[in-house]
């Protein structure tokens, strides 16, 4: 897996070529490190958009992948890490019998009310059983609302080196 600190990409003039060089045989396996700061997420969002385009995803799915990454990162920044802590995002795209996309976001679990994997599973069960049926938001925002409706699987796990990992997969 290639490891890239997102700030390294500030100085890359041709980001499309940079992203294409990350692929090997049409597959991608990369881990981005980035500071827990909303201002840093625009560059990550731009890179993910280029990756999704390079993966030959249609416009609808390209926008959805950016939305998924946005929601995962926003939650890590807002609820898991303190300002300027390091977060990680692993992005894998593999073509085989099935084309599989996997995205993992790992926060530092330093926020005072950060949840572990078990607490997130309980929260997910509560929201799905009670909230989805009666949800009236026009925007349908939030981790569970967006993610559950767009991906095939949503997992939570506790990490040995960092803390909470939120992991999604989508099979195309």
C-alpha positions in Angstrom: 0.0 0.0 0.0 1.4 3.4 -1.0 1.4 6.0 1.9 1.0 9.6 1.0 0.7 12.7 3.2 -1.9 14.8 1.6 0.1 18.0 2.0 2.7 16.5 -0.4 0.1 17.0 -3.1 -0.1 20.8 -2.6 3.0 21.1 -4.8 2.0 18.6 -7.5 1.2 20.5 -10.7 -0.3 17.6 -12.6 -2.5 15.8 -10.1 -4.2 13.7 -12.8 -0.8 12.1 -13.8 0.1 11.7 -10.2 -3.1 9.8 -9.5 -2.7 7.6 -12.6 0.7 6.7 -11.5 -0.8 5.3 -8.2 -2.6 2.6 -10.2 -1.1 -0.8 -10.9 -2.9 -3.0 -13.5 -6.1 -0.9 -13.1 -6.1 -1.4 -9.3 -5.3 1.1 -6.6 -4.3 0.7 -3.0 -3.3 3.9 -1.3 -3.3 5.4 2.2 -3.6 9.2 2.6 -2.5 10.8 5.9 -4.0 14.2 6.6 -4.4 16.7 9.5 -7.8 16.8 11.2 -8.8 20.1 9.8 -11.7 20.9 7.5 -9.5 23.1 5.4 -7.3 20.1 4.4 -10.3 18.1 3.1 -10.7 20.1 -0.1 -7.5 18.7 -1.5 -8.4 15.2 -0.5 -11.8 15.6 -2.1 -10.2 16.8 -5.3 -7.8 13.8 -5.4 -10.7 11.4 -4.7 -12.6 12.9 -7.6 -9.6 12.3 -9.9 -9.3 8.8 -8.6 -13.0 8.0 -9.2 -12.7 9.4 -12.7 -9.6 7.3 -13.3 -11.5 4.3 -12.0 -13.9 4.8 -15.0 -16.8 5.4 -12.7 -19.8 7.2 -14.2 -20.6 10.8 -13.1 -23.2 9.7 -10.6 -20.9 7.3 -8.8 -18.0 9.7 -9.0 -20.0 12.3 -7.1 -21.3 9.6 -4.7 -17.7 8.4 -3.9 -16.7 12.0 -3.1 -19.8 12.4 -0.9 -19.0 9.1 1.0 -15.4 10.2 1.5 -16.6 13.6 2.6 -18.9 12.2 5.2 -16.4 9.7 6.6 -13.8 12.4 6.9 -16.1 15.0 8.3 -17.1 12.6 11.0 -13.5 11.7 11.8 -12.6 15.4 12.1 -15.7 16.4 14.0 -16.2 13.5 16.3 -13.0 11.5 16.5 -9.9 13.6 16.4 -8.7 16.8 17.9 -7.6 19.7 15.7 -4.4 18.9 13.8 -4.3 15.2 14.8 -3.4 12.9 12.0 -6.2 10.9 10.3 -5.8 8.2 7.7 -7.9 7.3 4.7 -7.2 4.0 2.9 -8.7 3.8 -0.6 -8.7 0.6 -2.6 -10.2 -0.1 -6.0 -9.8 -3.6 -7.3 -10.9 -5.0 -10.6 -11.4 -8.8 -10.7 -14.5 -11.0 -11.1 -16.2 -8.1 -9.2 -15.1 -4.5 -9.1 -14.7 -3.6 -5.5 -14.2 -0.2 -3.8 -13.1 -0.1 -0.2 -12.7 3.1 1.9 -11.4 3.2 5.4 -11.1 6.3 7.5 -9.2 6.1 10.8 -9.3 8.9 13.4 -7.1 9.4 16.4 -9.9 8.9 18.9 -8.7 11.9 20.9 -12.0 13.8 20.9 -13.5 13.6 24.5 -16.7 11.9 23.3 -15.2 9.7 20.6 -16.8 6.3 20.2 -15.2 2.9 19.8 -16.4 0.3 17.3 -18.9 -1.3 19.7 -20.5 2.1 20.5 -20.7 2.9 16.8 -22.5 -0.4 16.1 -25.0 0.3 18.9 -25.6 3.8 17.5 -26.0 2.5 14.0 -28.6 -0.1 15.2 -30.5 2.6 17.1 -30.5 5.0 14.2 -31.6 2.4 11.6 -34.4 1.0 13.7 -35.8 4.3 15.1 -34.6 7.1 13.0 -34.7 6.0 9.4 -38.4 5.2 9.3 -39.4 8.6 10.7 -36.6 10.7 9.2 -37.9 13.9 7.6 -34.7 15.7 6.6 -34.7 17.0 3.0 -31.0 16.7 2.8 -30.7 13.1 4.3 -27.3 14.1 5.8 -25.3 12.1 8.3 -23.0 9.1 8.4 -25.7 6.5 8.6 -28.2 8.2 6.2 -25.7 8.7 3.5 -23.4 5.7 3.9 -26.1 3.0 4.4 -28.0 4.1 1.3 -24.9 4.1 -1.0 -22.6 1.3 0.0 -23.0 -2.5 0.4 -21.3 -2.8 3.8 -20.4 -0.5 6.6 -18.1 -1.8 9.3 -16.5 -0.4 12.5 -13.4 -1.7 14.0 -10.9 -0.6 16.7 -7.4 -0.2 15.5 -4.2 -1.3 17.2 -2.2 1.8 16.2 -4.8 4.5 16.1 -8.4 4.1 17.2 -11.7 4.0 15.4 -11.8 2.8 11.8 -15.0 3.3 9.7 -14.8 1.1 6.7 -17.2 0.8 3.7 -17.2 -1.4 0.6 -19.1 -1.1 -2.6 -19.3 -3.8 -5.3 -20.0 -2.6 -8.8 
